[in-house]
Amino acid sequence: MLEQLEQLEQRYKELEQQLADPQVVTDQNRLQEVAKAHADLEEIMKPYWRYKEVLAGIEGTKALLEELHGQTDSGDSDVDTEMVELAEAEIENLSKERDELEHRLKLLLMPKDPNDEKNVVMEIRAGTGGEEAALFAGDLFRMYCRYAEKRGWNVEMMSQNPTGLGGFKEVIFLVSGAGAYSRLKRESGVHRVQRIPETEASGRIHTSAATVAVLPEAEEVDIEIDPNDLRIDVFRSSGHGGQSVNTTDSAVRITHIPTGMVVTCQDEKSQLKNRTKALKILRSRLLQQKAEEQRESLASERRSQVGSGDRSERIRTYNFPQNRVTDHRIGLTLYKLDSFMDGELDEIIDALLAAEEAQKLAAAGS
């Protein structure tokens, strides 16, 4: 690990020199590239520099302690016992900080998901449970919107298929912001709800479900689509949409012939805008498919329940009568469902991240 950190430190110094190079400064694209690489490395360098200070501090304090003990062994009665206690306490504190920094540096040196800084395309679909499942899909959509708002992210509606009672059969939206995918990618899966539906006269608790898919937003450079592989149909919008509904052929349906993927967008009055949104969703789905194929090719120990994104898994249960939310992947239960539905997701997201990091460290050490 130390050898790798030394190499990264050398690379960091080279990037610092490039940032002062007039040829780099006058080339905006090159400057942006170097500045990003410099900032990414600085995230590792700061704890590394502190780590080196701590190691030096431990060695220096140990030398002092040996000197003090040597005075004791020689029969020197003037040895400051308080100094010995302070030195021993300092070594204990620095050793603890050293271990924490080692743990942090190991995590920072692990390969990062290249999609972590991307924006996110989220797809929520009502599952089993009829109208109640559609209402729950709407609740999940609002929950993620509130979470995005708390983190300063933007939400853009991509496509929706609402129901008459305010739910969604399907809703697709884009979440834009720093680290959106890194925080939301573990939300993929089946979300189960247990509650008394508003439409239930007898007061019985019903169980229904909705599925959530989290896709990194794919740029054209990530996924190249051959226009000849697309069949694009236009038709008149239906449902919510104002005066343009059933008056113009603004709705767009794109079929990706090689995979059979179909994306439909009709929220915008402009056919061009609907086509742009549909292509964005299609690219993200193709990127996700590519990533899943790569994951499937890895060794079995690299595939895990935490963060696997397998949408066939029941990942979480929302029990409204008990105000309880349980994440089944890590066995974590919180009795604060009300605040969770209001967008306070970080406690579970942080716990999932910690479990994933622990698993990676264990795999790296085995």
C-alpha positions, 0 to 999 in steps of 0.5 A: 500500500505504501509503495502505491501511495508513493507513486500516487504522490509522485503523480500528484506532484507532476499534475501540480507542475502541469497546472502551472504550465502555460501550455496547459493553462491556455488549453481549457479542455486540458486544464479541466482534465488535469484539474480533475485528476489533481482534485481526485488525487488530493482526496487520497493525498490529504489522509496520506500526508496525515498518515505519514505525520502520525507514523513520524509522531509514533516513532518520535514519541517511542524514542522519547519513551525509551529514553525515559525508561532508560533513565528509570533503569539507570536508577535516575530518581528525577524521571518525570513519571507524568512525562512517561504517562503523557508519552504512553497516552500519545502513542495510544492515541496516535496508534488509533488514528494510524489504524483509522487512516490505514482503513480509510486509505485502503478504501480510497485505493480500491477501484471506484465505480466509474459511474459514481459521479454520473447523474441517475435515471430512476424508473419506478413501476407498480408491482403486485397490489393493483391501485395500492401498488401504483399509489406506493410507486407515487410515494416512492417517487415523492420520497426520492424527490425530497431526498434529491431536494435535501442534497441539492440535486435536480429532478427532471420528469422523463416519462410517466403513466399516472393513475386516476388516484394520484399514483403511477403505473410507471414513472421515469425521472432524471436526478442530476447532481454530484455523486447522485449515482454513488448514493442511489445505486443501491435503491434498485430492487423490489420495495414492499409496502404493508399498510391499510389502503385508503380504498380498503373499507374493512381496515385490513393491512395489504401488502403490495410492491413496486420495483425501482431501477437505478441507471447511470445516465449514459452519454453518447460517448458511453454508448454509441447507438447505430441509427440503423438499429432504431425504429422510431414511431410517432403518435398522438399523446394520450392522458395528461398533457393539456391542449396538445393531447390528441392534436399533434403527433408529439409522442415518440416510441423508440425500439432498439431492434438488436435488444428489443428494448422499447422506450416511449415518451409523450410528456413534452409537447415537442416531438423533438424533446420527447425523442431526446428524452427517449434516447437518453433513457434508452442509452442509460438502459443499454449502459446498465445492461452492459454493466450487468453483463460485465458483473455476471462475468466476474467471480461469484465472490464479487457478486453480492446482495448488497449493491448488486442491483438485482431487481428480482430481490426484495430489498426493503419493507415499508410497514406503515402501521408500525412506522417501520422500515427494514432493509433486508440486505443488511438486516437494518430496521428503523422505526422512523418510516415517516421521516424516511418517506420525507426523504431522510434516507441517509441512515440506511444509504450510509449503512449499505455503503459501510457494509459494501466497503467492509465486504470489499475489504474482506475480499481484498484481504482474503 
